[in-house]
């Protein structure tokens, strides 16, 4: 419950910071700064997400290869028993 309340307070504070006082009559007017930050940070975030996706893909390929090896060993063991 505390996390929910804290989350709502943080979201309200962020909204207050972004809202322009000219439009709503209150707020800090940081909207343009936030947009500039997002424009500058988005390529960096995209690169990091891409790197993570590549690592996940490589790990998935290794897991599939390992699973195929284990299935082949199980099939060989089953054929030897029969």
C-alpha positions, -999 to +999 in steps of 0.1 A: +000+000+000+029+023+008+044+017-027+011+026-043+008+059-024+044+068-030+040+060-067+009+082-070+027+111-052+057+108-075+035+107-106+017+138-093+050+156-087+062+147-121+030+160-137+032+192-117+068+197-129+059+192-165+027+213-166+032+248-179+020+276-156+008+295-186-016+267-196-029+254-162-021+283-139+002+261-118+032+239-124+069+244-130+069+244-168+097+219-173+080+203-203+104+216-228+134+204-207+119+170-203+113+168-241+149+178-248+161+152-223+140+125-239+152+135-274+188+133-262+184+101-242+163+081-265+191+070-288+212+059-259+183+040-244+177+024-278+213+013-281+212-002-246+179-021-253+194-033-286+225-047-268+204-064-242+182-079-270+213-093-288+226-109-256+192-124-249+190-137-284+225-153-281+215-169-248+183-182-263+202-198-292+226-215-268+197-228-247+180-242-278+212-259-289+217-274-255+181-286-254+186-303-288+217-320-275+198-333-245+169-345-266+193-363-289+211-380-259+177-390-244+167-405-278+200-424-280+196-437-245+160-448-253+171-466-284+198-484-265+173-496-239+149-509-266 
